[in-house]
Amino acid sequence: MSDLDREVREKLQRLESIEARLTHHEKTTRLGLIWLTVLAFAVLVLLGYYIIHL
């Protein structure tokens, strides 16, 4: 039984490690998308300002 317990424990540790990496990637991706949205909005504002002053 202890071999089975050890195997289950190792698989659970690997799963937790994968979940932690996915959480980190999710946060990084979300932050990147927020920055891209802010930059896109700034570009649209500048483009609108340029077009109005033509």
FENDAVEN-V604897 format. One record per residue. RES is the residue in three letters. OMEGA is omega in whole degrees, -180 to 180 (NA if undefined). Layout:
BEGIN
res: {RES RES}
omega: {OMEGA OMEGA}
END
This chain:
BEGIN
res: {MET SER ASP LEU ASP ARG GLU VAL ARG GLU LYS LEU GLN ARG LEU GLU SER ILE GLU ALA ARG LEU THR HIS HIS GLU LYS THR THR ARG LEU GLY LEU ILE TRP LEU THR VAL LEU ALA PHE ALA VAL LEU VAL LEU LEU GLY TYR TYR ILE ILE HIS LEU}
omega: {-176 176 179 178 -180 179 179 180 179 179 178 178 178 179 179 178 179 179 179 178 179 177 178 179 179 179 -180 180 180 179 178 179 177 179 178 178 178 179 179 178 178 178 178 178 179 178 177 178 180 -178 -179 -176 176 NA}
END
